[in-house]
Amino acid sequence: MTSPQCRWGILSTANIARKNWQAIRLSGNGVVRGVSSRSSERAGQFIDECQWDAPFETVPEAFEGHQALLACDDIDAVYVPMPTGVRKQWVIAAAEAKKHVLIEKPVAVDAADAQQMLDACNANGVQLMDGVMFDHGKRIGAVSEQVRSASLGQLRRIQTHFSFSGDSEFQSANIRTDSVLEPHGCLGDLGWYCIRFILWASGFRDPIEVSGRTITPLRREGADEWVPGEFAGELVFDGGLTAGFFCSFCTANQQLATLSGDAGYLTIDDFVLPLYDSKTEYQIHRHELEIDNWRWNFRRRSETFACDEYHSGEANAQEVEMMRTFNEIANSGDLQPALAQRALQTQRILDACRRSDSLDGQRVPLNVSS
């Protein structure tokens, strides 16, 4: 007997959709049935290019216009990688068409819009989930278990950094510096992952207070407003735990995470996109200072832990596990509200960071109703 297959439609031909096309193909329980764009020719070209490297037995259909894809009865779920600023109407339309929705991040312009999207999905009995791939990898679960088991002692500090250095053309012409299409700039594109990792490490607790500052604003040519090009944020939790993050379109490739406890600290240098390898790793450090009269020796005490998962493009990679998980939800109809709430919680914290930024970095409470 063949296993049930979740039948996917992809709304738009964004580059990230190519990676998820392959992830669906490798999942074993999903297939791409269609791709939509403003023109069927553009959708068809995208399909041809993806089929060349990662073919499905039945060639997906090219749809002219997203509504045509949503009207197709042969599609169970849609992946929505279109820009944040125009995404809301299509997520709601997909929900009303009874399609499960996997959405890129940030999920919305603000938490009020995200809540409307979630309400539409709930009203129509479909799953909403954001496309944070590391959520579904083995490593994040292993790291969370280290925190829960008090391997690091009491957790005191979480630090994350995600950046890349875009050239002058990127900073002036890329969609990610467009205040209408991507109003949160690097905070939405990169900071979303920083916040999500902090939530994992903190056990998905809400922070008490949030602060944030745009360090470098960027403006796409022709745009009326700037977006954050570099951003630093701070989260304060109860019990003495604090967290900080930095994200940037202007700083060299880095994706660092540090969890510091009173008995050791844990580090990851590729927490979002794993470095090229057949395993993912993290390190735990418990360095010791030895003092004997005039001898002061700081001894390195580090241990490396590995998880059996490829960086990308293999059946056990994190993006494939993400698709496999979503397919199981769609095929079974057993919705997982916690996955949608995870996205909404991240959006609320992002919103609080923007509120703080507008107040010159002042600490603000996390507004649950926002």
C-alpha atoms as one frame of an Amber mdcrd trajectory, in Angstrom:
protein
   0.000   0.000   0.000   1.217   3.516  -0.806   1.173   6.113   1.954  -1.208
   9.099   1.710   0.245  12.031  -0.215  -0.339  15.666   0.643  -0.902  17.483
  -2.659   0.830  20.883  -2.694   0.298  24.122  -4.528   2.961  26.833  -4.480
   1.746  30.432  -4.617   4.474  32.353  -6.486   7.847  31.441  -7.945  10.089
  32.828  -5.185  13.560  31.284  -5.028  13.036  29.728  -1.575  10.208  27.685
  -3.114  12.805  25.702  -5.081  14.319  24.386  -1.859  10.911  23.442  -0.514
   9.961  21.803  -3.824  12.874  19.417  -3.269  11.904  19.002   0.387   8.388
  17.946  -0.606   9.848  15.495  -3.116  12.120  13.926  -0.483   9.444  13.825
   2.227   7.846  10.616   0.984   4.352  11.787   1.893   3.856  14.811  -0.343
   3.836  15.871  -3.992   3.685  19.221  -5.795   0.568  19.443  -7.938   0.680
  23.059  -9.082   2.457  26.410  -9.114   0.800  29.788  -9.668   2.127  33.110
 -10.868   0.835  36.206 -12.588   1.369  34.375 -15.872   1.136  30.670 -16.618
   4.326  31.017 -18.698   6.318  32.131 -15.662   4.832  29.350 -13.531   5.596
  26.858 -16.302   9.222  27.973 -16.533   9.598  27.541 -12.774   8.109  24.048
 -12.992  10.394  23.078 -15.878  13.490  24.228 -13.999  12.515  22.396 -10.826
  11.482  19.243 -12.688  14.924  19.155 -14.318  16.667  18.610 -10.977  13.892
  17.209  -8.775  11.175  15.620 -10.937   7.759  14.439  -9.840   6.209  11.552
 -11.768   3.215  13.720 -12.648   4.311  17.134 -13.889   2.698  19.881 -11.759
   0.231  22.222 -13.423   1.033  25.864 -14.163  -1.751  28.208 -13.011  -2.262
  31.771 -14.203  -3.187  33.634 -11.033  -3.236  32.396  -7.459  -7.032  32.177
  -7.265  -7.052  29.593 -10.038  -4.729  27.376  -8.014  -6.837  27.789  -4.875
  -9.917  26.690  -6.810  -8.263  23.395  -7.777  -9.734  20.372  -5.969  -6.525
  18.366  -6.426  -4.576  20.525  -3.951  -4.644  19.980  -0.177  -2.079  22.508
   1.033  -0.364  25.640  -0.186   3.057  27.090   0.444   2.996  30.904   0.503
   6.444  32.495  -0.041   5.138  35.791  -1.422   6.154  39.102   0.234   4.924
  39.849   3.745   3.103  43.006   2.717   0.772  41.222   0.263   0.469  37.843
   1.962  -2.506  38.255   4.288  -5.254  38.216   1.633  -3.890  35.033   0.080
  -3.521  33.181   3.352  -7.136  33.988   4.204  -8.256  33.045   0.679  -6.386
  29.739   0.968  -8.007  28.988   4.315 -11.447  29.747   2.892 -10.638  27.336
   0.055  -9.968  24.671   2.736  -6.248  24.496   1.999  -3.698  24.000   4.767
  -1.178  26.853   4.805   2.597  26.852   5.210   3.746  30.459   5.243   7.113
  32.145   5.042   8.300  34.434   7.814   7.564  36.919   9.178   4.018  35.656
   8.994   2.431  39.102   8.800   2.878  42.858   8.933   1.749  42.742  12.571
   0.202  40.415  15.132  -3.319  41.695  14.462  -3.031  40.534  10.840  -1.446
  37.265  11.965  -4.363  36.659  14.316  -6.860  37.245  11.494  -5.014  34.720
   9.360  -4.992  32.196  12.188  -8.687  32.812  12.867  -9.480  32.113   9.204
  -7.517  28.850   9.317  -9.186  27.772  12.552 -12.645  28.611  11.205 -12.010
  26.421   8.162 -10.314  23.546   9.960  -6.903  23.889   8.318  -3.372  24.090
   9.693  -1.307  27.288   9.716   2.460  26.988  10.231   5.453  29.196   9.511
   8.435  27.916   7.544  11.142  27.897  10.225  13.082  24.831   9.149  15.240
  24.387  12.242  12.053  23.928  14.292  11.856  20.422  12.814  15.481  19.321
  12.958  16.968  16.951  15.509  19.438  19.466  16.898  16.963  21.969  18.317
  15.275  19.192  20.266  18.622  17.976  21.616  19.630  21.502  22.651  16.283
  22.075  24.362  16.719  18.822  26.283  20.133  19.991  27.506  18.435  23.084
  28.946  15.514  21.136  30.467  17.846  18.615  32.098  19.828  21.438  33.728
  22.999  20.297  31.999  24.059  23.952  31.932  22.768  24.649  35.425  20.325
  27.528  35.703  20.042  29.280  32.358  20.948  32.946  32.735  21.582  34.344
  29.250  20.675  33.578  25.632  22.478  35.305  22.773  21.791  34.957  19.024
  23.323  36.590  15.950  22.226  36.098  12.322  23.705  38.227   9.555  24.993
  38.469   6.016  26.607  41.343   4.162  24.506  42.468   1.226  26.232  44.525
  -1.442  25.177  48.041  -2.434  22.727  46.693  -5.011  21.078  44.494  -2.387
  20.790  47.371   0.056  19.230  49.726  -2.501  17.237  47.407  -4.771  16.374
  44.120  -3.027  12.788  43.444  -2.002  13.949  42.948   1.593  14.669  46.682
   1.879  11.232  47.658   0.510   9.102  49.233   3.266   5.818  48.165   1.658
   6.641  44.592   0.675   8.969  43.737   3.587   8.401  46.421   6.230  10.470
  44.729   8.947  13.688  44.467   6.929  16.375  42.386   8.593  14.261  42.011
  11.741  11.641  40.061   9.808  14.042  38.233   7.515  16.763  37.292  10.033
  15.605  38.409  13.464  12.615  36.059  13.246  15.033  33.128  13.563  16.913
  34.782  16.421  13.678  35.289  18.360  12.469  31.766  17.626  15.699  30.205
  18.925  15.389  32.294  22.099  11.846  30.997  22.547  13.013  27.394  22.171
  15.745  27.910  24.766  13.381  29.644  27.191  10.703  26.954  26.905   8.442
  29.218  24.826   7.838  31.559  27.727   6.720  35.094  27.005   9.269  37.753
  27.951   8.143  40.361  30.449   9.743  43.279  28.631  11.264  43.847  25.197
  13.518  46.530  23.784  15.036  47.068  20.359  16.909  49.570  18.226  17.525
  49.925  14.520  21.255  50.480  14.192  21.418  50.944  10.426  18.333  51.851
   8.360  18.135  50.888   4.693  15.782  52.158   2.026  15.031  50.567  -1.331
  15.279  53.058  -4.160  11.868  54.656  -4.649  10.487  53.539  -1.277   8.919
  56.140   1.027  10.250  54.695   4.282  13.334  52.882   5.551  13.468  49.410
   7.046  15.847  48.011   9.670  19.100  47.001   7.991  20.767  46.194  11.297
  18.818  45.618  14.493  19.630  44.739  18.108  17.025  43.466  20.557  16.812
  42.557  24.219  14.270  40.345  25.993  13.789  40.143  29.768  12.114  37.066
  31.262  11.072  36.323  34.816  13.444  34.381  37.043  16.552  36.344  36.061
  16.816  35.122  32.444  17.705  37.655  29.754  18.274  37.303  26.012  19.772
  39.446  23.306  19.950  39.235  19.536  21.583  41.015  16.619  20.583  40.722
  12.978  22.060  42.507  10.003  22.125  42.872   6.234  25.507  44.633   6.583
  27.674  42.197   8.577  29.545  39.083   7.416  27.882  35.643   7.353  27.267
  34.619  10.958  24.626  32.537  12.690  25.779  32.151  16.255  23.828  31.085
  19.336  25.041  30.890  22.924  23.152  29.583  25.953  24.863  30.505  29.213
  24.088  28.857  32.539  25.756  28.898  35.930  27.326  25.458  35.280  28.409
  25.806  31.653  27.500  27.239  28.285  26.391  25.839  24.929  27.352  27.190
  21.512  26.172  26.681  17.934  27.814  28.450  14.995  25.191  27.544  12.360
  21.850  27.536  14.163  19.695  28.484  11.149  21.293  27.021   8.013  23.574
  24.117   8.990  27.067  24.200   7.563  27.812  21.717   4.783  28.094  18.300
   6.461  26.333  15.006   7.104  25.640  15.941  10.727  24.693  18.937  12.832
  26.700  19.814  15.922  26.736  21.872  19.082  29.312  22.276  21.845  29.070
  22.455  25.619  31.858  24.239  27.482  32.825  24.074  31.155  36.238  25.714
  31.192  38.143  25.647  34.486  40.474  28.199  36.063  43.249  26.499  38.047
  45.286  28.692  40.421  48.472  27.456  42.072  50.552  30.259  43.538  51.682
  32.267  40.493  50.275  29.727  37.994  46.937  30.751  36.540  45.844  28.164
  33.984  42.519  28.468  32.236  41.808  24.932  31.045  39.614  24.293  28.014
  36.805  21.845  28.831  34.667  21.482  25.705  32.600  18.603  24.398  31.079
  18.303  20.920  27.699  16.648  20.372  26.486  15.557  16.919  23.033  14.839
  15.504  22.561  12.486  12.574  21.072  14.839   9.983  22.376  16.323   6.774
  22.725  20.064   6.317  20.305  20.081   3.372  18.964  18.192   0.383  18.718
  14.745   2.007  15.804  12.788   3.432  16.675  13.630   7.056  17.507  17.324
   6.560  15.534  19.870   8.572  13.553  21.293   5.639  12.444  17.778   4.647
  11.379  17.021   8.222   9.393  20.264   8.178   7.518  19.178   5.063   7.090
  15.633   6.365   5.550  16.972   9.570   3.196  19.265   7.681   2.204  16.474
   5.305   1.321  14.231   8.231  -0.938  16.948   9.640  -2.674  17.505   6.293
  -3.028  13.791   5.540  -4.423  12.916   8.972  -6.448  16.058   9.646  -4.970
  16.065  13.170  -4.228  19.769  13.529  -1.471  21.032  15.826  -2.481  24.446
  17.214   0.838  24.823  19.054   2.672  25.202  15.727   0.473  28.134  14.760
   0.738  29.713  18.215   4.529  29.497  17.950   4.380  31.771  14.899   1.961
  34.194  16.550   4.160  34.437  19.652   7.194  35.256  17.514   5.212  37.936
  15.660   4.105  39.538  18.934   7.705  39.820  20.105   8.756  41.267  16.741
   5.966  43.842  17.060   7.187  44.774  20.552  10.702  45.275  19.163   9.327
  47.709  16.576   7.318  49.574  19.253  10.439  49.915  21.366  12.429  51.136
  18.352   9.861  53.863  17.766  10.418  54.933  21.405  14.220  55.215  21.031
  14.829  51.750  22.430  12.736  52.123  25.567  11.737  48.872  27.269   8.099
  47.998  26.587   5.890  45.272  28.037   4.873  42.466  25.711   1.351  43.415
  24.727  -0.527  40.110  24.576  -3.444  41.646  22.707  -1.330  43.193  19.935
